[in-house]
Amino acid sequence: MGSILESLFCGNIKPDEGLHPKHSEYYDLNQRISSLIEAYHKKLFTGKVR
């Protein structure tokens, strides 16, 4: 069995999976960020990044 640090480094521990803020602003911002990332990926893969 390895150390906790090693497990975290290897991706076996994901501390953010249990994070579920109840503040409504979090969900709005998260949706906006997701939309921006998706739009960026679409531009990136179509070669239309400025």
C-alpha distances in whole Angstrom, upper triangle without the diagonal:
4,7,9,12,10,9,13,14,13,15,12,14,17,19,22,22,23,26,29,32,35,38,40,40,37,37,40,39,36,38,40,37,36,40,40,37,38,42,40,38,42,44,41,41,45,45,47,45,48
4,7,8,6,7,10,11,10,13,11,12,16,17,21,21,22,25,28,31,34,36,39,38,35,36,39,37,34,37,38,35,34,38,38,35,36,40,38,36,40,41,39,39,43,43,45,43,45
4,5,5,6,9,10,11,12,11,11,15,15,19,20,21,23,27,29,32,34,37,36,33,34,37,35,32,35,37,34,33,37,37,34,36,39,37,36,39,41,38,39,43,43,45,42,44
4,5,5,6,9,10,11,9,8,11,12,15,16,17,19,23,25,28,30,33,33,29,30,33,31,29,32,34,31,30,34,34,31,33,36,35,34,37,39,37,37,41,41,43,40,42
4,5,5,6,9,10,10,9,12,12,15,17,18,20,23,25,29,30,33,32,29,30,33,30,28,31,32,29,29,33,32,29,32,35,33,32,36,37,34,35,39,39,40,38,40
4,5,5,6,9,9,9,12,14,17,18,20,21,25,27,31,33,35,34,30,32,34,32,29,32,33,30,30,33,33,30,32,35,33,31,35,36,34,34,38,38,40,37,40
4,5,5,6,5,6,9,11,14,15,17,19,22,25,28,30,32,32,28,29,32,30,27,30,32,28,28,31,31,28,30,33,32,30,33,35,33,33,37,37,39,37,39
4,6,5,6,5,7,9,11,13,15,16,20,22,26,27,29,29,25,26,29,27,24,27,28,25,25,28,28,25,27,30,29,28,31,33,30,31,35,35,37,34,36
4,5,8,8,10,12,14,15,18,19,22,25,28,29,31,30,27,28,30,28,25,28,29,25,25,28,28,25,27,30,28,26,30,31,29,30,33,33,35,32,35
4,6,8,10,13,15,15,18,20,23,26,29,31,32,32,28,29,31,29,26,28,29,26,25,29,28,25,27,30,28,26,29,31,28,29,32,33,35,33,35
4,5,6,10,11,12,15,16,20,22,26,28,29,29,25,25,28,26,23,25,26,23,22,26,26,22,24,27,26,24,27,29,27,27,31,31,33,31,34
4,7,10,12,12,14,16,20,23,26,28,30,30,26,26,29,27,24,26,28,26,24,28,28,25,26,30,29,27,30,32,30,30,34,35,36,34,37
4,6,9,9,11,13,17,20,23,25,27,27,23,24,27,25,22,25,27,24,23,27,27,25,26,30,29,27,30,32,31,31,35,35,37,35,37
4,6,6,8,10,14,16,20,22,23,23,20,20,23,22,18,21,23,20,20,23,24,21,23,26,25,24,28,30,28,29,32,33,34,32,34
4,6,6,8,11,14,17,19,21,21,18,19,22,20,18,21,23,20,20,24,24,22,24,27,27,26,29,31,30,31,34,35,35,33,35
4,5,5,9,11,15,16,18,18,14,15,18,17,14,17,19,17,16,20,21,19,21,24,24,23,26,28,27,28,31,32,33,30,33
4,6,8,11,15,17,18,19,15,15,19,18,15,17,20,18,17,20,22,20,21,24,24,23,26,29,28,28,32,33,33,32,34
4,6,10,12,15,17,18,15,15,19,18,16,18,21,19,19,22,24,22,24,27,27,27,29,32,31,32,35,36,36,35,37
4,6,10,12,14,15,11,12,16,15,13,16,18,17,17,20,21,20,22,25,25,25,28,30,30,31,34,35,35,33,35
4,6,9,11,12,9,10,13,13,11,14,17,16,16,19,21,20,22,25,25,26,28,30,30,31,34,35,35,33,35
4,6,8,9,7,8,12,12,11,14,16,16,16,19,21,21,22,25,26,26,29,31,31,32,35,36,35,33,35
4,6,9,8,9,12,13,12,15,17,18,18,21,22,23,24,27,28,29,30,32,33,34,37,38,37,35,37
4,6,6,7,10,11,11,13,15,16,17,19,21,22,23,25,27,28,30,31,32,34,36,37,36,34,35
4,5,6,7,9,10,11,13,15,16,17,19,20,22,23,25,26,28,29,31,32,34,35,34,32,33
4,5,5,6,8,10,11,12,14,15,17,18,20,21,23,24,26,27,28,30,32,33,31,29,30
4,6,5,6,9,10,10,12,14,15,16,18,20,21,22,24,26,27,28,30,31,30,28,29
4,5,5,6,9,10,10,12,14,15,16,18,20,21,22,24,25,27,29,30,29,27,29
4,5,5,6,9,10,11,13,14,15,17,19,20,21,23,24,26,27,29,27,26,27
4,5,5,6,9,10,11,12,14,15,16,18,20,21,22,24,26,27,25,23,24
4,5,5,6,9,10,11,12,14,15,16,18,20,21,23,24,26,25,23,24
4,5,5,6,9,10,11,12,14,15,17,18,20,21,23,24,23,22,23
4,5,5,6,9,10,11,12,14,15,17,18,20,21,23,21,19,21
4,5,5,6,9,10,11,12,14,15,16,18,20,21,20,18,19
4,5,5,6,9,10,11,12,14,15,17,18,20,19,18,20
4,5,5,6,9,10,11,12,14,15,17,18,17,16,18
4,5,5,6,9,10,11,12,14,15,16,15,13,15
4,5,5,6,9,10,10,12,14,15,14,13,15
4,5,5,6,9,10,11,12,14,14,13,16
4,5,5,6,9,10,11,12,11,10,13
4,5,5,6,9,10,10,9,8,11
4,5,5,6,8,10,10,9,13
4,5,5,6,9,9,9,13
4,6,5,6,5,5,9
4,6,5,6,6,9
4,5,8,9,13
4,6,8,12
4,6,9
4,6
4
